[in-house]
Amino acid sequence: MIKRDDIEEKTTELIEPIVEGKGYELVDVDFVKEGSDYYLRVYIDKPGGITINDCEEVSREFNVILDNENYIDMQYIFEVSSPGLTRPLKKEKDFKRSIGKRIEFKLFEKENGIDLFEGVLEDFTDKEITVITDDNDKLTFDRKKMAYIRLAYVEEEK
């Protein structure tokens, strides 16, 4: 049986030219099991946001490739969608794009009685992130201690 990482890597290799050819960005590829079903999920984005028509267009085109390549040896559901407003930050390009933006993250274990933090991403390395809190404190956290890091939902003022 083919491994999850291999499926995600092969999918990325095959779908990236389609996504980029349409002027979109390939944000992420996930192959996950939820309940008794497997899902192959592709997340795409573009300036101004992705529409349902954009997702359908990529899905239609990639379904032909999935049928021809046939590299997943089990039943699965294929989905193409937007990563959403509060998408997780995973790759270096996600962090670069998020410098100066508000993020939230949760630690696996509490530090000083707190495990949920929010602030503006000031800097990052492959090992740490640095944020500026609302109190203007500069805090650095070990990325290995984080359960998740994502863009924070910020409601726009009217």
Summary of the structure (lengths in Angstrom):
residues: 158
radius of gyration: 18.0
end to end distance: 52.8
largest distance: 55.3
contacts: 411
relative contact order: 0.13
helix: 29%
strand: 39%
